[in-house]
Amino acid sequence: MIVGAKYQAHGELAENEMTTRTPTLRDWPYYMVRLACDMCPRRGRYRKDKLMARFGGDMPMPELRDKIANCPRKEATGDACGVYFSGLQQE
């Protein structure tokens, strides 16, 4: 998770208080974005710059994962899609 500033009840930034926000494609630290699935043999890798041109840097990573995977199991219950970002320690 990415750390950001926490808002007070009136919507003002609270000094020295922190919270988390959903990471975006802009936050991705590597040149390549890699996906893999625990439920099937599907794998893929995509250049970050091309993804940013297509989806924009503010695309939340969970939403990007779902769009790229385009998995038929995405809406399934029980035997659902197991797509995840892989290779985080490899680059």
Stockholm file with secondary structure:
# STOCKHOLM 1.0

chainA/1-91         MIVGAKYQAHGELAENEMTTRTPTLRDWPYYMVRLACDMCPRRGRYRKDKLMARFGGDMPMPELRDKIANCPRKEATGDACGVYFSGLQQE
#=GR chainA/1-91 SS CEEEEEECTTSCEEEEEEEEECCBGGGCCSSEEEEEESSSSCEEEEEHHHHHHHHCTTCBHHHHHHHHHCCTTTTCSSSCCCEEEECTTTC
#=GC SS_cons        CEEEEEECTTSCEEEEEEEEECCBGGGCCSSEEEEEESSSSCEEEEEHHHHHHHHCTTCBHHHHHHHHHCCTTTTCSSSCCCEEEECTTTC
//
